[in-house]
Amino acid sequence: MFDDPRHSIDAGSLDLLLELEQNTPDAVRRQRSHARFTVRSRIICQPGNASDRLTMKIQGVSGDLSAGGCQILFPVPLRVGDVYWLTFDREVIDLAPAFARCLRCRLVREDAFEAGFAFFTPLALPQQVKENELLS
């Protein structure tokens, strides 16, 4: 009874570790609510607050896109938790600008940061995205 690690003070920590072990890349993919498509397009990122919109303008390249979010590669890190206004290259992908929250940002190499975004409202993706015609 006293030797069972689940009854110790750190039982919550052990449960969290067991849950983390189950979070494999395949398990995460199965839990996504939207299908992801590989799309290479220029994206302009600006602050979501209209009064701050002109204070920052960063160009990135999309890695993947879904109705619920996207992954973008930037030359500088973005702030996780902040809201951004993302403008897509309409010549490549016909999507209106959208508000998105930065969910994660990680260093890929010294001059590249991958940022993951969640859109506030799901986007209606053009058919060309669904047919994976935007691999360049």
DAQUI-V602564 format. One record per residue. N is the residue number from 1. PSI is psi as a letter, one per 40 degrees, with the letter a starting at -180 (999 if undefined). OMEGA is omega in whole degrees, 0 to 359 (none if undefined). Layout:
N,PSI,OMEGA + N,PSI,OMEGA
This chain:
1,d,182 + 2,e,179 + 3,e,181 + 4,h,183 + 5,d,180 + 6,e,181 + 7,e,180 + 8,i,180 + 9,d,183 + 10,f,180 + 11,d,178 + 12,d,179 + 13,d,179 + 14,d,178 + 15,d,178 + 16,d,178 + 17,d,178 + 18,d,178 + 19,d,179 + 20,d,179 + 21,d,181 + 22,e,182 + 23,g,176 + 24,i,178 + 25,d,179 + 26,d,179 + 27,d,179 + 28,d,179 + 29,d,181 + 30,d,183 + 31,e,180 + 32,i,182 + 33,e,180 + 34,i,176 + 35,i,180 + 36,i,180 + 37,h,177 + 38,h,181 + 39,h,176 + 40,h,182 + 41,i,175 + 42,h,178 + 43,h,177 + 44,h,181 + 45,h,178 + 46,i,178 + 47,i,180 + 48,d,180 + 49,h,185 + 50,d,181 + 51,e,178 + 52,e,188 + 53,d,183 + 54,e,182 + 55,e,182 + 56,h,176 + 57,h,184 + 58,h,177 + 59,h,177 + 60,i,178 + 61,h,181 + 62,i,176 + 63,d,174 + 64,i,186 + 65,i,173 + 66,i,178 + 67,d,184 + 68,e,182 + 69,a,180 + 70,i,177 + 71,h,184 + 72,i,177 + 73,h,181 + 74,i,177 + 75,e,180 + 76,i,179 + 77,i,174 + 78,i,181 + 79,h,179 + 80,h,181 + 81,d,180 + 82,i,178 + 83,h,182 + 84,i,176 + 85,h,183 + 86,h,179 + 87,h,183 + 88,i,176 + 89,h,186 + 90,e,176 + 91,d,180 + 92,d,182 + 93,h,185 + 94,g,177 + 95,h,176 + 96,i,175 + 97,i,185 + 98,i,172 + 99,h,179 + 100,i,176 + 101,h,177 + 102,h,182 + 103,d,181 + 104,i,175 + 105,h,182 + 106,i,178 + 107,h,176 + 108,d,172 + 109,i,189 + 110,d,183 + 111,f,182 + 112,h,180 + 113,h,178 + 114,h,180 + 115,h,177 + 116,h,184 + 117,i,171 + 118,h,178 + 119,i,179 + 120,d,174 + 121,h,181 + 122,i,179 + 123,i,172 + 124,h,184 + 125,h,176 + 126,i,181 + 127,d,181 + 128,d,177 + 129,d,182 + 130,d,179 + 131,e,177 + 132,f,180 + 133,e,187 + 134,f,177 + 135,h,179 + 136,999,none
